[in-house]
Amino acid sequence: MLKVSKWNLFFIIVVCISGLYFILPNFYGKSEVTALPSYISKKQVNLGLDLQGGSHLLLEVDTRSVLKEESENLVDEIRSVLRKMKVKYLNLGSKVTGAVVTIKDEQMVSPVITELRKSINKQILIENEGNKLSLLFSEKMISDSRNRTVEQSIEVVRKRVDESGTKEPTIQKQGNERIIVQLPGVKDPDRIKTLIGRTAKLNFHMLDKTTVELAEQRGKFPAGTFKALNADPTAYEKEFLVKKRVLLTGDRLKNAAATVDAQTGRYVVAFEFDTKGAKKFAKITTENTYQRLAILLDNRVISAPQIREPITGGQGNISGNFSANAANDLAVLLRAGSLPAPIQVLEERTVGPSLGLDSIEAGKKALIIGFMLVIIFMIIKYRVFGFVADLAIIINVILLVSMLSAIEATLTMPGIAGIVLTVGMAVDANVLVFERIREELRSGRSIINSIELGYKYALKTIIDANFTTLIAALLLFNYGSGPIKGFAVTLSIGILTSMFSALILTKMIVSLWVLKFKPNKIYI
Amino acid sequence: MNINFYKYRIFAFVFSTAILLVSTILFAYKSLNLGIDFKGGIMIEAKFSETPVISELRKKIENLNIGNSEIQEFGDPSIILFKLENSSAEKNTNLIIDKFKESIGTEADYRRVEFVGPKVGKELKIIALKAIIFSLIAMFIYIWFRFSGWQFGLGALIALFHDVISTIGFFSITQVEFNLASIAAILTIAGYSINDTVVVFDRIRENLVKSDLEFSSLLNKSINQTLSRTFMTSVTTLLALVALFVFGGEVIKGFVSAMIWGVLIGTYSSIFIASPLIILFGYKYNKG
């Protein structure tokens, strides 16, 4: 018998009230919502990057370069061990994850191995084939090194993004060696991309007294020097002859800031070393007074000043030919430190604020018009029942948006399409029921009986049919990225809310109506 | 209303075979207009204050010497969509985008800049394929369990393939860009099509219990009984989709147009393909 259970009614009321509770914060701005009283939910639907504008970057850390460096260090260690033992060797060289060497005297192989075991990392595997030794990093060392490199890179990227003044960035690791960076509402994504991508290795060297020109005329570079380009290609001095030895690195920097030099009126980057760095810097400047220092950023000379007097305070200026922005960016890079390995941008998706606004407008318009079309059509087709179904659609959308807010889901443009689509498809469950009621009426059953049977028979079909759509939505969620995930989320929640509104809510309304007014005839 | 759908099955099979053939041939010869999601490359949407002359833009881009490019109007004459395929030696996309902006003009409003590296493009392709294949398998298994008899599962699956392949044909003939959103469209269409099919199958199953009609008539009766619902749902879904198509903006137009096609073809296939196939596969049921 068709009846209205109090518990059912209670359940519906609770669901609808919590729906209103969770949808409410969306009518306030981000700043207004925090000012609301504590008993009001503050969870809002987040706008995806495609709606609010912003950048999504997928970065890959070249962790192999660190392993290569570690391999080269291993080669140095092996060399010093062999020299100490006065053992003759051949073909000492690094591999991607280790080193190889051939010992001339086969008798010496096992003492060499014993000695190497003592002085190098215990986790390095030493194998020999006759007098050929190979030293390989263990799997664990490789994965540890990779993890460390990626973690450090994330730290540096986070510092750089924070320093650049981006609000609410998301920076997270993906897979083994990738980083996802999401920058909502960024005005100048190009600048941040450039900031993120720089390795920013700052090294202090001394310049050689010879110039590149002279060395090239002689056809021979002085021992222990190399040629480095000027970072500013428009400068008068294009190339420098730099001594290979690194005297000091940017790791020892405590602070850096862009300022204007009082004398020249130009932008400079003032830096400050930590205690250890300051001591070293004092020593360097004392020993090399009147010579030229070379400050290299990623192997290009950004400044080559002459040391006029010993600098003991641990402070100094880098005066390249900087614009205000360039000086600022360099200061950010120096404060955040250098990346342990080069980073490559694999994927970028940037949406400007104007497109985001246009999309929101278009989405709203499409939602309202699609909504109206469906509502009018339902009333024309089903009259009173159409009205009930329309009520269900409206509550359905309210519940859908409130659930999206409650889980603080991200709404994307495809997500809005998902809502519009849900409006169209949510009607389906109601239509299934109504058509069934109509059939039962035609076969001569009473109104109350038909309604009861209509809901009963349609139930199974509705669950079956929605389940398959849910499968598609869940797979989309699993495999989709960004905007598509947003579509999958709204679609799946839409399916759940539409089942609630069709099977529980409209059933209640229809039952109440029929029991109250006891119509002799219903149009359906 | 009582239409003898079963009678038209031969026409339907011929019609569908033709659609599938055309789709396959189109796919083979005309291929798809792959977006940068799968092909890799750079896509830039720019809005100009004055309607630009496309041939001039083309010249400017050719001067950059970075490889093939596509330039098209995007919904409005002042909005241009550029697709660049970077085949130059410069692998730093940042620099290429900078160069591009310099030559096209920095005062334009760059509404969208997307770059997908070749590595990611390949990965996305694999992910997309996986998503489609797994969802087809999952749906097949569900139908198989839910309805006794593999004929139901296979009928639904073939109808599903029919819809997916003809939707790919749709992308090929219209040359609507095929991207990640297209995959979402295909999966949603698959869900919708199965949804329609399940409603008909459910009715067949219900009728099997209480009716002693011959199976082909029973099938017809079931389709007719659910016809009005099938029609209604298609209409409301199409109403929502048309609103999205007209007002939803240029970015999702491709996605929505594929969905509209999918709803039409999905509705057709659940009536004319999925159900008659059950008989073709020799489904027998024990009367009484």
Interface residues (C-beta under 8 A of the other chain):
Chain A: D50 L58 E60 P189 D190 K193 T194 G197 Q344 V345 L346 E347 E348 R349 T350 V351 G352 S354 L355 D358 S359 A362 G363 K365 A366 L367 I369 G370 F371 L373 V374 F377 M378 K381 M413 P414 I416 A417 V420 L421 V423 G424 M425 V427 D428 V431 L432 E435 E439 Y457 K460 T461 D464 A465 N466 F467 T468 T469 L470 I471 A472 A473 L475 L476 N478 Y479 G480 S481 P483 I484 F487 A488 L491
Chain B: E45 K47 N92 T93 N94 I97 D98 D109 Y110 R111 R112 V113 E114 F115 V116 G117 K119 V120 L124 I127 A128 K130 A131 F134 S135 A138 M139 Y142 I143 R146 L180 A181 I183 A184 L187 T188 A190 G191 Y192 I194 N195 D196 V198 V199 D202 R203 E206 Q225 T226 S228 R229 M232 T233 V235 T236 T237 L238 L239 A240 L241 V242 A243 L244 V246 F247 G248 G249 V251 I252 F255 V256 M259
